[in-house]
Amino acid sequence: MAVQRLDNAAARRLFLDRHALLEQPAGPAKGADLLALIQRLGFVQLDSINTVARAHDMILYARRPAYRAKHLKQLYERDRGLFEHWTHDAAVIPMAFYPQWHLRFQRDTEMLRKRWRNWRRDGFEARFDAVLQHVRDHGAVSSSDVGKDEKKGSGGWWDWHPSKTALEYLWRSGALTVVGRSGFQKQYDLTERVIEEHLRPGTQPVDAEATVHWLCSAALERLGFATSGELAAFWDTATAAETKAWCAEQLQQGELQEVEIELADGKLRKSFVRPGTIEAAVELAPPPGRMRVLSPFDPALRDRKRAERLFGFHYRIEVFTPAEKRQYGYYVFPLLEGARLVGRIDMKADRDAGVLRVTALWPERDVKWSPARTRRLEAELERVARFAGLDSVSFADGWLR
């Protein structure tokens, strides 16, 4: 049988559909509706940088303009519809997925002990009992509430005091749960006080095979098409070997098929899909022409190499790049228009003045920046400004590069 092929335009539509970016940005954005959106995405990455709004808020706003930060806080901290843990980075994840993290807790338990010993985090293991007792006695705590008699370092992850390291370890290994954030500082409580008993690990060993099956299936559902490596990277829990073996087994059983995906440069890349995916993809309607500002941590851009292959859009965040070596700016937002990433914009909220200040915009090389595009950009920036609690938008001289 000939290998099916998906052209680049259809592949983009499928990818955007699975990331909730193919439809018009509209609809309710709190409670059960917000939870359904996050379940569709799988998780939403958290990040503290707040040049316009925090990454998780920008991610949700780009899909549901009615969204406001208080809606996520309520769903997470009051309704307990979400829990916080690690994928490729810290993220909020639907509470229904919690049993699939038992394997992650187990693996982080083993991995972090070894890693942090190698990093000379001396004394953190001796603080486990004291930290757990402190939480048991005082309720939810932050890192500033423990280890008050310990020498404090710079505050960076490489210089945590022992009790802070113990807190993080006990969270990552499942004994503690993060119940929210105050000023973006994590608040930890005992897992048995937060997570319902039927979701917590039981007396039976973790079923690694069943968990890997769920992880791979759920990743493919959210990506549409993927290599085994891309499936492994989505949740970052199953190993490359486990994911490769899963793909081989599913392929043999007829639950997967191999296809060729046309990339932005015309090359072909073999990927896996569920049967019927190609036929459904070619029927997808084109996306709306509205321009959207995306977070640098948007799920559609999380895998930078994948986005570059599919959209021809090379993006690297330059937060940790010295200013004199940056190509664009400290925190530059990609711009999505229809099924194209058409440029990137450097902007920042001036909260004292109530102004969204645009420093520069760089269109992609093959994009002609017409007056109509400028009008679409201005309309979107006015919406973003209102979302960020600002009154107006200001463009610097020479903003269009």
FILUMPA-805371 format. One record per residue (C-alpha): residue number from 1; x, y, z. Coordinates in nm, 3 decimals. Example, Ala and Ser with C-alpha at 12.3 -4.5 7.8 and 13.67 -1.06 7.14 Angstrom:
! residues 2
ZARO num px py pz
ZARO 1 1.230 -0.450 0.780
ZARO 2 1.367 -0.106 0.714
//
This chain:
! residues 401
ZARO num px py pz
ZARO 1 0.000 0.000 0.000
ZARO 2 0.131 0.345 -0.093
ZARO 3 0.216 0.575 0.198
ZARO 4 -0.038 0.855 0.229
ZARO 5 0.086 1.212 0.208
ZARO 6 -0.044 1.529 0.373
ZARO 7 0.045 1.853 0.198
ZARO 8 0.180 2.142 0.399
ZARO 9 -0.136 2.353 0.392
ZARO 10 -0.351 2.066 0.524
ZARO 11 -0.084 1.973 0.781
ZARO 12 -0.088 2.329 0.915
ZARO 13 -0.466 2.325 0.939
ZARO 14 -0.460 1.994 1.127
ZARO 15 -0.188 2.117 1.362
ZARO 16 -0.372 2.444 1.434
ZARO 17 -0.699 2.258 1.486
ZARO 18 -0.546 2.032 1.748
ZARO 19 -0.407 2.342 1.922
ZARO 20 -0.746 2.521 1.921
ZARO 21 -0.620 2.787 1.680
ZARO 22 -0.812 2.693 1.367
ZARO 23 -1.149 2.829 1.482
ZARO 24 -1.250 3.187 1.544
ZARO 25 -1.120 3.304 1.885
ZARO 26 -1.447 3.319 2.077
ZARO 27 -1.656 3.146 2.338
ZARO 28 -1.686 3.118 2.717
ZARO 29 -1.362 3.101 2.914
ZARO 30 -1.428 3.007 3.273
ZARO 31 -1.530 2.708 3.478
ZARO 32 -1.609 2.391 3.284
ZARO 33 -1.551 2.565 2.950
ZARO 34 -1.201 2.673 3.048
ZARO 35 -1.125 2.325 3.183
ZARO 36 -1.241 2.171 2.853
ZARO 37 -1.003 2.399 2.662
ZARO 38 -0.709 2.302 2.884
ZARO 39 -0.800 1.935 2.847
ZARO 40 -0.796 1.984 2.470
ZARO 41 -0.448 2.136 2.489
ZARO 42 -0.328 1.883 2.748
ZARO 43 -0.167 2.137 2.978
ZARO 44 -0.077 2.505 2.995
ZARO 45 0.279 2.605 3.075
ZARO 46 0.332 2.853 3.358
ZARO 47 0.585 3.133 3.335
ZARO 48 0.651 3.433 3.557
ZARO 49 0.763 3.687 3.294
ZARO 50 0.501 3.960 3.268
ZARO 51 0.602 4.203 2.994
ZARO 52 0.240 4.224 2.875
ZARO 53 0.066 3.937 3.057
ZARO 54 0.197 3.608 3.188
ZARO 55 0.246 3.326 2.937
ZARO 56 -0.036 3.105 3.064
ZARO 57 -0.280 3.394 3.045
ZARO 58 -0.169 3.487 2.692
ZARO 59 -0.206 3.123 2.582
ZARO 60 -0.566 3.106 2.698
ZARO 61 -0.656 3.458 2.582
ZARO 62 -0.538 3.384 2.227
ZARO 63 -0.809 3.118 2.203
ZARO 64 -1.081 3.273 2.420
ZARO 65 -1.074 3.655 2.432
ZARO 66 -1.330 3.650 2.714
ZARO 67 -1.067 3.485 2.936
ZARO 68 -0.924 3.670 3.235
ZARO 69 -0.651 3.563 3.476
ZARO 70 -0.898 3.530 3.766
ZARO 71 -1.073 3.248 3.577
ZARO 72 -0.763 3.027 3.580
ZARO 73 -0.692 3.110 3.943
ZARO 74 -1.044 3.008 4.042
ZARO 75 -1.035 2.685 3.841
ZARO 76 -0.696 2.591 3.984
ZARO 77 -0.700 2.713 4.342
ZARO 78 -1.067 2.706 4.442
ZARO 79 -1.237 2.448 4.220
ZARO 80 -0.936 2.213 4.211
ZARO 81 -1.001 2.136 3.845
ZARO 82 -0.626 2.151 3.780
ZARO 83 -0.306 2.045 3.949
ZARO 84 0.043 2.178 3.896
ZARO 85 0.336 1.961 3.805
ZARO 86 0.605 1.910 3.546
ZARO 87 0.584 1.826 3.177
ZARO 88 0.878 1.978 2.991
ZARO 89 0.838 2.262 3.242
ZARO 90 0.601 2.365 3.520
ZARO 91 0.240 2.352 3.400
ZARO 92 -0.121 2.334 3.512
ZARO 93 -0.280 2.004 3.412
ZARO 94 -0.641 1.877 3.432
ZARO 95 -0.702 1.700 3.763
ZARO 96 -0.854 1.405 3.574
ZARO 97 -0.502 1.333 3.443
ZARO 98 -0.353 1.307 3.793
ZARO 99 -0.337 0.921 3.798
ZARO 100 -0.119 0.935 3.486
ZARO 101 0.139 1.131 3.689
ZARO 102 0.202 0.846 3.934
ZARO 103 0.474 0.720 3.700
ZARO 104 0.622 1.069 3.685
ZARO 105 0.633 1.089 4.065
ZARO 106 0.813 0.756 4.077
ZARO 107 1.065 0.851 3.812
ZARO 108 1.128 1.197 3.953
ZARO 109 1.190 1.038 4.294
ZARO 110 1.477 0.838 4.150
ZARO 111 1.608 1.098 3.908
ZARO 112 1.613 1.398 4.142
ZARO 113 1.788 1.222 4.428
ZARO 114 2.073 1.135 4.193
ZARO 115 2.081 1.469 4.014
ZARO 116 2.063 1.688 4.321
ZARO 117 2.326 1.484 4.504
ZARO 118 2.554 1.541 4.205
ZARO 119 2.477 1.912 4.224
ZARO 120 2.592 1.914 4.588
ZARO 121 2.251 2.005 4.731
ZARO 122 2.390 1.890 5.065
ZARO 123 2.144 1.826 5.346
ZARO 124 1.813 1.834 5.157
ZARO 125 1.729 1.469 5.226
ZARO 126 1.777 1.520 5.601
ZARO 127 1.508 1.792 5.590
ZARO 128 1.224 1.574 5.456
ZARO 129 1.066 1.486 5.791
ZARO 130 1.098 1.836 5.933
ZARO 131 0.948 1.996 5.622
ZARO 132 0.657 1.750 5.611
ZARO 133 0.588 1.806 5.982
ZARO 134 0.595 2.183 5.931
ZARO 135 0.337 2.156 5.652
ZARO 136 0.128 1.915 5.859
ZARO 137 0.124 2.160 6.151
ZARO 138 0.088 2.489 5.964
ZARO 139 -0.098 2.413 5.642
ZARO 140 0.013 2.537 5.301
ZARO 141 0.359 2.695 5.306
ZARO 142 0.597 2.864 5.065
ZARO 143 0.973 2.823 5.048
ZARO 144 1.014 3.137 5.260
ZARO 145 0.826 2.967 5.546
ZARO 146 1.074 2.682 5.591
ZARO 147 1.445 2.670 5.667
ZARO 148 1.448 3.014 5.825
ZARO 149 1.768 2.927 6.013
ZARO 150 1.943 2.807 5.697
ZARO 151 2.183 3.009 5.490
ZARO 152 2.001 3.167 5.197
ZARO 153 2.168 3.182 4.857
ZARO 154 2.094 3.393 4.554
ZARO 155 1.745 3.246 4.510
ZARO 156 1.832 3.076 4.182
ZARO 157 1.758 2.704 4.141
ZARO 158 2.131 2.633 4.165
ZARO 159 2.152 2.788 4.512
ZARO 160 1.844 2.671 4.704
ZARO 161 1.879 2.617 5.078
ZARO 162 1.818 2.254 5.195
ZARO 163 1.456 2.303 5.304
ZARO 164 1.364 2.473 4.975
ZARO 165 1.523 2.180 4.791
ZARO 166 1.330 1.938 5.014
ZARO 167 1.002 2.118 4.937
ZARO 168 1.062 2.093 4.563
ZARO 169 1.165 1.728 4.589
ZARO 170 0.859 1.635 4.795
ZARO 171 0.637 1.812 4.540
ZARO 172 0.802 1.653 4.238
ZARO 173 0.785 1.308 4.398
ZARO 174 0.416 1.344 4.495
ZARO 175 0.419 1.378 4.876
ZARO 176 0.329 1.747 4.850
ZARO 177 0.100 1.927 4.608
ZARO 178 0.122 2.286 4.493
ZARO 179 -0.215 2.440 4.577
ZARO 180 -0.163 2.779 4.415
ZARO 181 0.070 3.072 4.387
ZARO 182 0.099 3.400 4.570
ZARO 183 0.300 3.659 4.382
ZARO 184 0.395 3.363 4.165
ZARO 185 0.555 3.189 4.465
ZARO 186 0.437 2.830 4.498
ZARO 187 0.227 2.725 4.800
ZARO 188 0.272 2.360 4.904
ZARO 189 0.038 2.138 5.106
ZARO 190 0.015 1.769 5.192
ZARO 191 -0.113 1.569 4.896
ZARO 192 -0.363 1.378 5.110
ZARO 193 -0.526 1.708 5.208
ZARO 194 -0.562 1.824 4.848
ZARO 195 -0.600 1.532 4.606
ZARO 196 -0.904 1.306 4.633
ZARO 197 -0.819 0.957 4.750
ZARO 198 -0.933 0.781 4.434
ZARO 199 -0.683 0.985 4.229
ZARO 200 -0.382 0.929 4.456
ZARO 201 -0.139 0.639 4.419
ZARO 202 -0.276 0.321 4.576
ZARO 203 -0.112 0.016 4.724
ZARO 204 -0.048 -0.148 4.386
ZARO 205 0.268 -0.075 4.186
ZARO 206 0.242 0.183 3.910
ZARO 207 0.141 0.023 3.578
ZARO 208 0.412 0.174 3.358
ZARO 209 0.287 0.007 3.040
ZARO 210 -0.067 0.139 3.080
ZARO 211 0.065 0.487 3.161
ZARO 212 0.293 0.493 2.858
ZARO 213 -0.005 0.391 2.641
ZARO 214 -0.210 0.679 2.780
ZARO 215 0.074 0.928 2.742
ZARO 216 0.143 0.835 2.380
ZARO 217 -0.225 0.821 2.281
ZARO 218 -0.302 1.152 2.451
ZARO 219 0.001 1.321 2.293
ZARO 220 -0.092 1.202 1.944
ZARO 221 -0.450 1.322 1.992
ZARO 222 -0.317 1.670 2.069
ZARO 223 -0.055 1.682 1.795
ZARO 224 -0.248 1.519 1.510
ZARO 225 0.068 1.371 1.363
ZARO 226 0.404 1.304 1.525
ZARO 227 0.722 1.102 1.525
ZARO 228 0.792 0.879 1.822
ZARO 229 1.038 1.139 1.951
ZARO 230 0.775 1.414 1.935
ZARO 231 0.531 1.193 2.126
ZARO 232 0.791 1.131 2.397
ZARO 233 0.867 1.502 2.426
ZARO 234 0.503 1.609 2.465
ZARO 235 0.460 1.507 2.831
ZARO 236 0.831 1.430 2.883
ZARO 237 0.761 1.125 3.100
ZARO 238 0.780 0.817 2.875
ZARO 239 1.130 0.739 2.751
ZARO 240 1.229 0.745 2.386
ZARO 241 1.262 0.367 2.390
ZARO 242 0.917 0.318 2.544
ZARO 243 0.755 0.551 2.294
ZARO 244 0.929 0.390 1.999
ZARO 245 0.814 0.045 2.114
ZARO 246 0.458 0.173 2.159
ZARO 247 0.452 0.312 1.804
ZARO 248 0.580 -0.018 1.663
ZARO 249 0.316 -0.218 1.850
ZARO 250 0.032 0.016 1.755
ZARO 251 0.145 0.013 1.392
ZARO 252 0.143 -0.367 1.388
ZARO 253 -0.206 -0.373 1.539
ZARO 254 -0.338 -0.130 1.278
ZARO 255 -0.400 0.142 1.538
ZARO 256 -0.142 0.370 1.374
ZARO 257 -0.034 0.434 1.019
ZARO 258 0.278 0.593 0.879
ZARO 259 0.233 0.898 0.658
ZARO 260 0.449 1.161 0.491
ZARO 261 0.403 1.521 0.604
ZARO 262 0.506 1.794 0.362
ZARO 263 0.715 2.056 0.542
ZARO 264 0.741 2.428 0.471
ZARO 265 1.049 2.374 0.253
ZARO 266 0.882 2.098 0.049
ZARO 267 1.068 1.811 0.215
ZARO 268 0.879 1.512 0.349
ZARO 269 0.890 1.384 0.706
ZARO 270 0.756 1.047 0.812
ZARO 271 0.512 1.063 1.101
ZARO 272 0.246 0.855 1.270
ZARO 273 -0.128 0.927 1.266
ZARO 274 -0.442 0.749 1.371
ZARO 275 -0.628 0.590 1.076
ZARO 276 -0.866 0.841 0.919
ZARO 277 -0.666 1.145 1.027
ZARO 278 -0.548 1.234 0.674
ZARO 279 -0.900 1.217 0.532
ZARO 280 -1.033 1.436 0.815
ZARO 281 -0.747 1.686 0.779
ZARO 282 -0.812 1.764 0.413
ZARO 283 -1.174 1.849 0.500
ZARO 284 -1.082 2.109 0.761
ZARO 285 -1.187 2.463 0.681
ZARO 286 -0.920 2.735 0.659
ZARO 287 -0.854 2.938 0.975
ZARO 288 -0.990 3.290 1.022
ZARO 289 -0.774 3.569 0.885
ZARO 290 -0.765 3.752 1.217
ZARO 291 -0.419 3.825 1.353
ZARO 292 -0.331 3.685 1.694
ZARO 293 -0.046 3.754 1.932
ZARO 294 0.097 3.427 2.064
ZARO 295 0.296 3.372 2.379
ZARO 296 0.654 3.249 2.323
ZARO 297 0.542 2.949 2.532
ZARO 298 0.227 2.878 2.332
ZARO 299 0.169 2.502 2.281
ZARO 300 0.190 2.554 1.905
ZARO 301 0.544 2.690 1.948
ZARO 302 0.669 2.482 2.242
ZARO 303 0.857 2.250 2.006
ZARO 304 1.057 2.518 1.823
ZARO 305 1.201 2.280 1.565
ZARO 306 0.862 2.134 1.480
ZARO 307 0.716 2.482 1.430
ZARO 308 1.008 2.575 1.208
ZARO 309 0.967 2.264 0.995
ZARO 310 0.593 2.312 0.956
ZARO 311 0.566 2.691 0.927
ZARO 312 0.917 2.792 0.821
ZARO 313 0.929 3.015 1.131
ZARO 314 1.259 3.021 1.320
ZARO 315 1.203 3.138 1.677
ZARO 316 1.426 3.147 1.982
ZARO 317 1.347 3.335 2.300
ZARO 318 1.627 3.577 2.392
ZARO 319 1.551 3.637 2.760
ZARO 320 1.884 3.483 2.861
ZARO 321 2.080 3.634 2.571
ZARO 322 2.291 3.942 2.656
ZARO 323 2.121 4.254 2.517
ZARO 324 2.403 4.332 2.275
ZARO 325 2.377 3.984 2.121
ZARO 326 1.999 3.973 2.073
ZARO 327 1.872 3.955 1.718
ZARO 328 1.527 4.086 1.807
ZARO 329 1.446 4.159 2.172
ZARO 330 1.414 4.039 2.530
ZARO 331 1.064 3.892 2.497
ZARO 332 0.929 3.896 2.142
ZARO 333 0.578 3.770 2.059
ZARO 334 0.508 3.567 1.741
ZARO 335 0.218 3.682 1.524
ZARO 336 -0.023 3.428 1.376
ZARO 337 -0.242 3.529 1.084
ZARO 338 -0.458 3.257 0.936
ZARO 339 -0.229 2.957 0.896
ZARO 340 0.091 3.161 0.875
ZARO 341 0.331 3.296 1.130
ZARO 342 0.382 3.636 0.968
ZARO 343 0.618 3.814 1.205
ZARO 344 0.725 3.891 1.558
ZARO 345 0.668 4.196 1.773
ZARO 346 0.862 4.350 2.061
ZARO 347 0.625 4.526 2.300
ZARO 348 0.582 4.592 2.668
ZARO 349 0.314 4.716 2.905
ZARO 350 0.388 5.054 3.058
ZARO 351 0.153 5.003 3.351
ZARO 352 0.213 5.341 3.511
ZARO 353 0.107 5.520 3.191
ZARO 354 -0.156 5.261 3.094
ZARO 355 0.004 5.215 2.752
ZARO 356 0.109 4.912 2.548
ZARO 357 0.434 5.033 2.392
ZARO 358 0.540 4.871 2.063
ZARO 359 0.913 4.898 2.003
ZARO 360 0.951 4.700 1.681
ZARO 361 0.789 4.453 1.445
ZARO 362 0.978 4.226 1.209
ZARO 363 0.770 4.072 0.927
ZARO 364 0.886 3.736 0.795
ZARO 365 1.093 3.763 0.478
ZARO 366 0.817 3.639 0.248
ZARO 367 0.545 3.858 0.405
ZARO 368 0.452 4.192 0.253
ZARO 369 0.340 4.421 0.533
ZARO 370 0.045 4.599 0.372
ZARO 371 -0.175 4.876 0.521
ZARO 372 -0.450 4.612 0.564
ZARO 373 -0.213 4.403 0.773
ZARO 374 -0.128 4.703 0.985
ZARO 375 -0.499 4.760 1.049
ZARO 376 -0.542 4.397 1.155
ZARO 377 -0.241 4.430 1.383
ZARO 378 -0.371 4.750 1.538
ZARO 379 -0.710 4.590 1.605
ZARO 380 -0.546 4.293 1.775
ZARO 381 -0.313 4.509 1.983
ZARO 382 -0.606 4.717 2.105
ZARO 383 -0.773 4.394 2.220
ZARO 384 -0.451 4.275 2.389
ZARO 385 -0.410 4.612 2.560
ZARO 386 -0.759 4.589 2.709
ZARO 387 -0.687 4.233 2.822
ZARO 388 -0.370 4.357 2.996
ZARO 389 -0.564 4.637 3.168
ZARO 390 -0.412 4.913 2.953
ZARO 391 -0.585 5.210 2.793
ZARO 392 -0.402 5.257 2.463
ZARO 393 -0.132 5.141 2.221
ZARO 394 0.174 5.345 2.127
ZARO 395 0.413 5.276 1.837
ZARO 396 0.775 5.390 1.853
ZARO 397 0.928 5.572 1.557
ZARO 398 1.057 5.324 1.302
ZARO 399 0.866 5.036 1.460
ZARO 400 0.819 4.849 1.132
ZARO 401 1.154 4.693 1.059
//
